[in-house]
Amino acid sequence: MDLPALHILPKPGAPGSSVLPAPGQRGHATGHPFWAIGFRPFYLLAGVLATLSIALWTAQLADWTGGSTPLRGPFWHAHEMIFGYAFAVIVGFLFTAGRNWSGQPTPSRSTLVLVVGLWLAARILVLSSWPLPAALADSAFAIAAAAGLGRPLLAARNRRNYFFIALLLALGAANLCFHLAMAGHIALTAPRALQTGLDLLLFSMVVMGGRVIPMFTANGVPGTRPERRPWLERASLACVLALLAADALDAPLSVTGAVAAIAATAHCARLALWQPWRTLGRPLVWILHASYAWIVISLLLRALSSIDLLPASLATHAFTIGAVGGLTLGMMTRTARGHSGLRLEPGKLETAAYLLLQLAVLVRVFVPLAAPGQYLHAAIASGIFWSLAFALFTIRFWPVLLGPRLDGLDG
């Protein structure tokens, strides 16, 4: 499968080039810039949620809250990271990319306010004792997001990206199953619903990673020639789909472990063809390669956990912190800079955020392996590093996301 390049950002003539507006963005800005395009509110709110939610969860783990906390347990912690944080970043990204892909407008102004309002309502309601309204708000958000992306893609007959409409609906369905499982209304367990959400995130990331990482590497690191081999592209995506199916069918651990091992091998080969070792001097590029490397590591750890060589939670956190956290942070930085007219060169705060996130995942995964008795301390330290990373992102991009484009255009 020779996947097309993701045209959310044009090829810059040199590192640091700004981007031109997509056809749906041309024209001078009208109204408050915060509601001009999807990445602005969703990236800012995702940054705030990532900072505060993990800070609160870490305080709860460390028993610093005196038993008083709005978080109700590990399942809800996982839910908010998957269906709160990651889902918000995906929607913000797709509303922005969809405008470029289709040349049609995606939700903005009052329509965008409505979609964001549904997401915010769900985040508030999950902290309440009202499970049904929380489930309804979360489901309405997924449907609204799919409709907001689907309308321009269908109008432009942009068939190669119809997949993302299905992805949003699938995430919404997994989210609804989680709510119903937690309320005891269906036989499906909450962990299976969460694992389905993680598998959907994994598939979306390997699809998007295959589109953007080679392109950004070639554009941002002179002299690199990332390769994509059709047979390996097909194999790497097929492995992840097989893993999703195995989890959905509750296959034996021996089966999921074997599939994870094969997937780790395929994605390691895929990453090697992108020449990650040549990106170390370009933080905006190496963060994407490092995040993809954590996909490989998480798959390998999952294979090892299937034969009881290590706890399954280490594989989960290698994926959620290293891969999901890193890739979303890197793409939020890049798209926020590019679509605000800033140079595609990260400043000290962004680079520090990237490094803190790598420290968070290294501590969370490898300290418990080396010293199992330090598991709790490793989790607390990792949470602090994560919260600091996203606090730096939020502080740096708060004025960018609230302010107008530097060129005065809408978007």
N, C-alpha and C positions, 0 to 999 in steps of 0.2 A: 504494500500500500504506500504509494509515493504521496505523502501528505503535503498539501500546499503550505506555503509560508503564511504565517499569520500577519496580515497587513494592518496591525494596529499601529505600528510605527513604520514610517518609510525608512529606506536605507539611507543613513546619514552619510554625507560625503566624507566626514572625518569624525573621530570621536568627539562628542560634545555638541554635535549638530542638533538643532531643535527640530520639531516636527511641524508639518503643515496640517491644517485642519482637514478633516474628511469632508466629502461633498455635503453631508448633512449638517456640517458645522459652519459653513462659510457664512459670512455676514457679521456685522458688528454686534457686540454683546448687548443683550436687552435683559432687564430684570437682574436679580441677584445672581452672581456667578455660581454660588453654591448649588443652585438647582438647575444649572445648565446642562449637566451630563452626569451619568450614573456614578462614575468613579469618585466624584467629589464627596457626596454624603456617605456613600458606603465605605470608602477607604477611611474616612475620618472616624466614623462610628465603629468600624471594625478595629481600628487602632485603640480607641478608648476601651472597647470591650476586652480586647486581648490584654491590655494593661491591667484593668481593674479586676476582671474576672479571675485571672491567675494570681494576682496579688491577694485577693480574698481567699482563694482556694489554698494558697501557700500558708496564709495566716491560720486557716482552719487546721491544716495538717500540723502546723507547729504549735497548735493550741494557744495562739496569741489572742484569740477572740473571746475567751472566757465562756465558750459554749454558745455564744450568740452570733449567728451567721445566717445570711439569706440562702446560702447554698445547702442543698439537701442531701448531698452524697455524691459518690464518684460517678454514678450513671449520669446525673444532671451536669456535673462538671464536663464529662465527655460530650454530652449532648450539646452544650453551649459552644464548645470548641468546634464541633463538626457543623451543626445546623445553625449556630449563631454566627460565630466568627468566620469560618471558612466559606459558608454559604453567602455571607454578605460580600466578601471579597470577590467571589466568583460572579455574583450578579453585577457588582460594580464594574468588573472587568468586561463582562459580556455586553453590558449596555453600551460601553465605550467602543469595544471592538466591533459589535454588531453594526454600529453606525458606519464604520469604515468598510466592513465587508459588503454591506448592502447599498450604501449611498442614500439610505433612508433614515429619517429621524427615529431615535429610540426615546424611551420615556424621559421627559424633562419637565421642569416647572411643576404645575399642579399634579400631573400624572406621576412624576417622580416622587413628589411629596406623599402621595397616596401609598406607593409601593414601600417607601421608607417607613411610613407610619405603621404599616402592617408588621414590618420587621421589628420596629421598636415596641409595638404592642405585645408581640409574642415574647420579646425579651423580658418585659415587665411581668407578663402573666405567668411565665414559667416559675417565677419566684413566689407566686401566690398559691393559694390552696384551691384554685379553680382549674382543674385539668382540662375540662372541655373547652372553655374559651381559649386557653393556651394552644390547644391542638387546632382549633378553628383558625386562629390568627396565623399560626405557622403554616398551615395548609393554604390559606388565602394568599400568603406572601409567595409561596412557591408557584401557585397558579398565576398570580399577577406578574411575577418575574418571567415565567415562561411565555405569557401572552405579550409582555412588553418586548421580549426578544423575538418572539415568533412572528409578530406582525411585520416588521421590516424585512426579515429574512424571507418570509413567504411572498411579500410584495415584490421583492427583487428576484424571486426564484433562486435563492442562494442555497442550492441543495447540499453543497458540501458541508454546510454548517448547521443543517437541520438537527444533527446529532445533539447539539447543545440545548435545543428545546427539550428533547427527550431526557437529557441529563438533569435539567432543572425539575422536571416532573418526577423523575425517579428519585431524586433527593427528597422532594416533597413527600413522596409515597413512603420512603424509608423513615422520614421524620414522623409522619402520621402513625406508622406502625409502632414506633417507639412510644409515642404518647399513649396509644391504645394498650400496649403491653404493660406500661407502667401503671395504667388504671385497671389492669386485670380484665380487659374486655376481649382480648384475643389470646390464643395459645402461644403465639410467637413470643420469645423472650426478648427483653430489652437489650441484652448483649448482642444477640443476632441482628437486631435492627441497627445497632451502632456499628457492628462490623460491616453490614451492608453499606452504610453511609461511608465508612472508611474505604471500602473497595471502590465505591463510585468516585470518591475523591482521587484514589490512586489511578483509576482509568482516565479520568479527566486530566490529571497531571501528566501522565505519560503521552497522551495525545498532544496536549499543549506544549509539553517539553520538547517533543519531537519536531514541532513546528517552529518554536521560537528560539530554542537554545542554539542550534547550529547557525541560524540566521544572525542572531545577535553576536555570536562568537566571530563569525566571518566579518561582520561589519565593525565590531568594536576592538578586535585584536588583529592588527595588521600581520599578514603572513600566515594566518591560520587557514586551513582548508578542511573544515569539518565535512565528514562523509555521511551519507545515508544510503544504506543498501536495502533495496525493496524487500528482499526475503527476510532480513533481520527486522525491518519495521513491522512486517506482518506477524512474524513470530513473537516479537516482544509484546505487541498488543493482544495477540491471541492468548498468551500466557496469563495476562492480567484478567482477561475475560473468563478464562478457565478457573482462575482463583475465585473470582466473583461468583461463578456458578457453583463451585464447590462449597463456598461458604453459605450461599443461599439454600443449598440442598442439605446442609449440615453433614457434609461428607466426613468420613473418618479422618483423624489427625494425620494418619500416614499418607492419605491422598493429598490433603491440603499442604502438608509439608513437602511432598515431592513436587507439587506444582510450584510452590514458592521457591524451591531450590532451582528449578528450571528457569523460572522468571528472573531470579537474581542473576543467573548466568547470562541470559539474553540481554538484560538491561545493563549489565556490566560491559558487555561487548559493544552495545549501542553507545554508551557513554564514552568508551575509549576512542571510538571513531570521531568524537567531537573534540578531541585534543584538549582535555581539561587542564593539563599541566602548563599550557601556554597562556592561561588566563589570569595567573596570580597577580599580575600588576594592574588588573582592571576589576575593581571590586563589584561594579555593576554587572559584570559577566561571571566572575568566579562564584558569586553567591548562588547563581543559577546552577552551575556545575556542582557545587558542594551540596546543594539541595537534592539534585538528582542522584548524587552518590549515596545520600541517606536513603533513597528509595531502594537501592541495591542492598545496602547494609540491613535495612529493615526486613527485606525479603529473606536474606540469609539468616538473620536472627529468628525469623518466624519458622524457617525450616528446622533450625536447631532446637527451637522450643517444642516442636512437634514430637521430638524424641527425648524430651525431658532433660535436655542439656542446659537449659537456662529458662528463667521465667518468661512467659509470653508477654508480660507487660513491657519488657525491655524492647521487644520488636515494635510494639505499639507506639511507644514514646520515641523510638528512633524515627518512625514514620511521621508522627504528628508534630513533634518539635523540629526535627531536622529537615524533613521533606516538606510537609505542609507549611510549617512556620517559615522556613527559609524561602521557599518558592513564592509564597504570597508576599512576604516582605520585599523580596527582590523585585517582583513584578509591580507591586504597589509603588515602590520607589521610582521605577523606570517610567511607568505610565503617568504617574503624577507629575514627574519632571517634564516628560515629553509633551503632554497635553496641556501643560501650563506655560509652555514656551521657554522653560529653563534648559540649560545645557545638560546633556546626558553624561554628567560627571558627578558622582556622589560627593558630598561634603564630609567633614569629619564626623558629624553626628550619625549620618547614614552608615558609614564604614564601621563606626563603633557599635551600632545596632547589629550589623551583620556578625561582628566578632562576638558580641555578647550572646547572640542566638546560637552560634557554634559552641560556645562555652556551655550554654544551657543543655544542649543535647549530649555533649561529651560527658558532662558530669552526671546527667540523668541515666545514661546507658552504661558507661564503663566503670564508674565508681562502684555501683552495686555488684558488677561482675568481679571486680578486684577485691572488694570488701563488703560482702553481703550484710554485715552488721551495721553498715553506714547507709543503708537504703533510705531511711527517713531523712537523714541529713542531706543526702544527695538530692532527694526530691525537693526539699526546701530551698537548697542553693540553686537548683535548676529553675525553680519558679521565680526566684528573685532575679536571676539573669534574664529570663524571658520577659518579665514585666519591665525591667529596665530597658531592654531592647525596643519594646513597642512603645514605651514612654518616650524614648528618644525619637522614634518615627513620628509619633503624634505631635510632639513639641515642634519638630522641624517642619512638618507639613501642614500644621493647623493654619498658618497664614496663607500658605500656597493654595490649599483646598477651598478656603473661604474667599480668597481674592480673585481678581480677574486675570485672564491670560495676559502675558506681557505684551503680546502683539495687539491686544484690544479686540480680538475676534471672539466669537461665541464658542464656548466649549470648556 
